[in-house]
Amino acid sequence: MRRTLRARICLSVLLTLPAVGLGTGTAHAAPDPVPSPAPGVTASPGQYALDSTLERTLGDRSAGSYLDSETGELVVTVIDQSAADEVRASGARAELVERSTAQLEAAMNVLETKAKITGTSWGIDPSTNQVAIEADRSVSALSMARLTRVAATLGDAVRIARVPGVFTKEVAGGDAIYGGGVRCSAAFNAAKGTVRYFVTAGHCTNLGATWSATSGGAAIGTREGTSFPTNDYGIVRYTGTDQPAGNVNLYNGGYQDIASAADAIVGQAVRKSGSTTHVTAGTVTAVNVTVNYGDGPVYGMVRTTACSAGGDSGGAHFAGSVALGIHSGSAGCTGTNGSAIHQPVSEALAAYGVTVY
């Protein structure tokens, strides 16, 4: 629950700038179908608000929350009866567990100190009251043995799984949003007063100060902030006076309005929109995730099962009209099961003092 651990912009967000064909990209023979919802349940506005409130009031007496996949109820894990009573009084379901958030974070601190291996990630899965560790195929047998030894000292507070791909930041050369010689995707439009921005991945904005919609085209925005590694977010200010629409491109001729932002909850269904794989669906599986990329770690991320590929970096993770995250990277996708990582968008919005619209 606590989240303190811490391109052609075919803009994933439709930008209605009359002089620039953003959100259009290369023509398709037919519209992309919107994927069927992935396993997972839909979080309601009330559940987002209640999750945030209980996170603040319970503190270390909780070990996180998740949505029950069958009933859709918000389940809040707690370590004592008084906390359970508070949860029930609030209208959520309480579940007594063995380990607190502080204990799970302590386990992650051990991993950070003793098993910080490129190609690994770990985060909290409140539904099992564990730290869920993943190791990609780049992790050697020797490094895997080291990871396993460290994990063994933590007992059943942790579990390890192999993932088939390699954790990478998904930047690619190509013809979408252009900046610094790379292609990324945009996440969400944001505002501060009358000034308009878009947020995207920090590992993208690190590489370019000026962004355009076509290769060699006129600039549409200028970088005003960037943060990577540790975080993975950046912000670009529009250079024109137009008012871009706050919509996410569904790549089927339609767009999803964005009205608010929230932190993702384990168990909920989520969609990802990016300029390479377009719209994919998945489920949130862990929060407070650390990802050890080759050029530095990021903290406080969210892991999902959505599929993604190179060029999707910076794209939108969302649920209905709620903005959830900025696409960072993944270890690839097997069939319909991916490992997409997102930076919680609420952290980026707070850092820059902007709001989605």
Secondary structure, 3 states (H helix, E strand, C coil): CCCCCCCCCCCCEECCCCCCCCCCCCCCCCCCCCCCCCCCECCCHHHHHHHHHHHHHHHHHEEEEEECCCCCCEEEEECCHHHHHHHHHHCCEEEECCCCHHHHHHHHHHHHHHCCCCCEEEEEECCCCEEEEEECCCCCHHHHHHHHHHHHCCHHHEEEEECCCCCEECCECCCCCEECCEECCCCEEEEECCEEEEEECHHHHCCCCEEECCCCCCEEEEEEEEECCECCEEEEEECCCCCCCCEEECCCCCEEECCEECCCCECEEEEEEECCCEEEEEEEEEEEEEEEECCEEEEEEEEECCCCCCCCCCCEEEECCEEEEEEEEECCEECCEECCEEEEHHHHHHHHCCEEC
